[in-house]
Every structure is written in structure tokens, then in C-alpha cells.
Amino acid sequence: MGANDTANADRDADGPAFQPVFENRVRFAETDQQGIVFYGEYFTFQDEAVSAFFRAIDYGYDRMREDGWQIHVVNTELNYRAGAEFEDVIVNELRVADIGTSSLEYEYRAKRKDDGTVLADGTVTQVAVDTETEEPTRIPDAFRDAVAAFQGGLETDGYSSR
């Protein structure tokens, strides 16, 4: 999954194409009394998508720490579009929509694999901080390059890579 699965010609008008980063099958424990995925579970799916994205670009949490920085989530939002049921397979997609000096915003989308229905979408905003001072720090070019290579480009804060 990922690695620019969607051709650059399919880039969304407002940025790079979403990249599928992981799939999950809805477990019974993730459903509510109505038989659909409990809304709070999508925050877990969203978080898993960010972790899978880091693995896909080969720049995980260990490398961040080695490079002297880490990330903190400062905002997350989700919009619910349709219900998923027990045993549905969900394709979790992500793209980096913006990288500032020390912040980055991901756009997330969860789709039912069988029919492509968007189940939920939203954003996650993180801030890079120095591991020693916990103060905001600049996101390294190596991370920016890895993101750009994976999703077919990146244009933010005067940094351009395609």
C-alpha cells in the first residue's frame, strides 16, 4: 500500500492524492448497540493511519528521536459520513496536506473497501518539538523529502519538492 499508489495525474485539485496506508477489518468489539462502528473507534483508526504512514515513508518514531525531535498531537477532527458494520474492511488513507516550520497537518479518509464509500474523514495536526526542551522545532528536510517521495510532491512554507 502507499508509495504513490495513485498516479500523479490523479492528484486532488487541492493537494496530493490520498495514499492507502493500512486496512482493518471491523471487529465486533468496535461496534455499538446499533451494529455500526462506534464513532470513537475512528480516532483510533486515524491514529493508526498516521503510524502506518510513518512506517511507509521509513521515518518512524525511533528515527525522529534519533534526530532529536518528536511530535505532539495538538488537534484532531473527524466527520462521519456513513456507517461501517462488523466484518467490513476499511481502507485508511492519509496525505500530508501542509507542513509548516514546526507543524504538519494530515488529512485522513476511511473508506469501505467493498464499495469505496467514505465512512469518515478529518484532520490531525501535530507539532514537532525538540526531545530535550519540548519546545517547537523545525521539521527536518529528510522528513519532508520522505513525505514528498511517498505522496508525489509537497509544497509548503516555501519548500517545494516534486
Phi, psi and omega per residue, in radians:
M1 nan 2.725 3.068
G2 1.381 -2.519 -3.124
A3 0.847 0.855 3.069
N4 1.088 0.776 3.113
D5 -0.963 -0.598 -3.134
T6 -1.647 2.236 -3.096
A7 -1.073 2.639 3.130
N8 -0.972 -0.498 3.106
A9 -1.107 -0.384 -3.129
D10 -1.647 0.223 3.121
R11 -1.000 2.438 3.072
D12 -1.175 2.651 -3.127
A13 -1.049 -0.473 -3.093
D14 -1.792 0.305 3.079
G15 2.633 -3.007 -3.137
P16 -1.049 2.709 3.102
A17 -1.164 2.571 3.010
F18 -1.098 2.520 3.091
Q19 -2.010 2.258 3.042
P20 -1.207 2.232 -3.096
V21 -2.034 -0.393 2.987
F22 -2.923 2.780 3.091
E23 -2.085 2.582 3.017
N24 -2.448 2.566 3.079
R25 -1.710 2.267 -3.104
V26 -1.095 2.171 3.088
R27 -1.553 2.695 3.109
F28 -0.988 -0.684 -3.112
A29 -1.113 -0.285 -3.129
E30 -1.616 -0.019 -3.130
T31 -1.743 2.761 3.127
D32 -1.822 -3.007 -3.093
Q33 -1.112 -0.364 3.111
Q34 -1.453 -0.097 3.099
G35 1.484 0.208 3.095
I36 -2.048 2.873 3.132
V37 -1.046 2.203 3.077
F38 -1.070 2.342 -3.006
Y39 -0.936 -0.646 -3.115
G40 -1.108 -0.423 3.140
E41 -1.117 -0.499 -3.122
Y42 -1.144 -0.472 3.050
F43 -1.149 -0.650 3.066
T44 -1.159 -0.769 3.108
F45 -1.051 -0.727 3.131
Q46 -1.080 -0.780 3.126
D47 -1.121 -0.725 3.088
E48 -1.088 -0.621 3.124
A49 -1.120 -0.694 3.103
V50 -1.126 -0.783 3.115
S51 -1.083 -0.733 3.109
A52 -1.131 -0.630 3.099
F53 -1.067 -0.787 3.117
F54 -1.047 -0.736 3.100
R55 -1.120 -0.708 -3.109
A56 -1.119 -0.591 3.141
I57 -1.599 0.042 3.138
D58 1.013 0.748 3.094
Y59 -2.514 1.315 -3.064
G60 -1.520 -3.054 -3.097
Y61 -1.047 -0.657 3.122
D62 -1.080 -0.763 3.134
R63 -1.148 -0.675 3.083
M64 -0.995 -0.859 -3.134
R65 -1.085 -0.720 3.091
E66 -1.038 -0.611 -3.130
D67 -1.506 0.041 3.024
G68 1.521 0.319 3.115
W69 -2.480 2.861 3.055
Q70 -2.614 3.061 -3.093
I71 -2.128 2.586 3.047
H72 -2.152 2.340 3.049
V73 -1.312 2.251 3.115
V74 -2.009 -0.278 3.102
N75 -2.808 2.520 3.009
T76 -2.561 2.470 3.130
E77 -2.397 2.570 3.067
L78 -2.433 2.483 3.030
N79 -2.064 2.337 -3.100
Y80 -1.742 2.207 -3.033
R81 -1.935 -0.622 -3.114
A82 -2.773 2.824 -3.106
G83 -1.620 2.488 2.997
A84 -1.884 2.590 -3.082
E85 -2.051 2.916 3.071
F86 -0.815 2.301 3.108
E87 1.391 -0.132 3.024
D88 -1.093 2.526 3.041
V89 -1.726 2.250 -3.115
I90 -1.914 2.260 3.039
V91 -1.695 2.079 -3.123
N92 -1.740 2.136 -3.076
E93 -2.047 2.647 -3.096
L94 -2.587 2.657 2.942
R95 -2.617 2.614 3.019
V96 -1.497 2.020 -3.105
A97 -1.521 -0.517 -3.084
D98 -2.730 2.381 2.965
I99 -2.176 2.065 3.051
G100 -1.615 -2.785 3.112
T101 -1.125 -0.873 -3.110
S102 -2.208 0.053 -3.128
S103 -2.136 2.721 3.043
L104 -2.482 2.541 3.131
E105 -2.144 2.225 3.079
Y106 -1.772 2.551 2.921
E107 -1.894 2.352 -3.029
Y108 -2.082 2.561 3.062
R109 -2.580 2.333 3.059
A110 -1.982 2.218 -3.112
K111 -2.214 2.513 3.033
R112 -1.259 2.253 -3.074
K113 -1.113 -0.709 -3.049
D114 -1.060 -0.692 -3.027
D115 -2.263 -0.003 3.092
G116 1.336 0.127 3.132
T117 -1.099 2.280 3.053
V118 -1.311 2.131 -3.117
L119 -1.614 -0.682 -3.136
A120 -2.746 2.672 3.014
D121 -2.573 2.838 -3.121
G122 3.026 -2.845 -3.093
T123 -2.371 2.762 2.975
V124 -2.330 2.267 3.068
T125 -1.997 2.290 3.123
Q126 -2.201 2.692 3.067
V127 -2.113 2.321 3.076
A128 -1.415 2.327 3.102
V129 -2.267 2.629 3.057
D130 -1.151 2.363 -3.076
T131 -1.173 -0.441 -3.132
E132 -1.564 -0.768 -3.034
T133 -1.656 -0.319 -3.045
E134 1.102 0.266 3.073
E135 -1.554 2.623 3.095
P136 -0.942 2.489 -3.130
T137 -2.419 2.785 -3.127
R138 -1.213 2.376 3.072
I139 -1.257 2.186 -3.058
P140 -1.081 2.606 3.095
D141 -1.042 -0.590 -3.136
A142 -1.063 -0.671 3.088
F143 -1.187 -0.782 3.123
R144 -1.039 -0.746 3.130
D145 -1.114 -0.700 3.135
A146 -1.119 -0.723 3.108
V147 -1.113 -0.823 -3.110
A148 -1.063 -0.721 -3.140
A149 -1.146 -0.683 -3.090
F150 -1.234 -0.767 -3.023
Q151 -1.819 0.151 3.016
G152 1.427 0.414 3.064
G153 2.454 2.865 -3.133
L154 -2.875 2.249 3.073
E155 -2.340 1.827 3.131
T156 -2.663 2.575 3.063
D157 0.725 0.763 3.103
G158 1.364 -0.039 3.124
Y159 -1.686 2.142 -3.122
S160 -2.249 2.253 3.090
S161 -2.511 2.205 3.063
R162 -2.501 nan nan
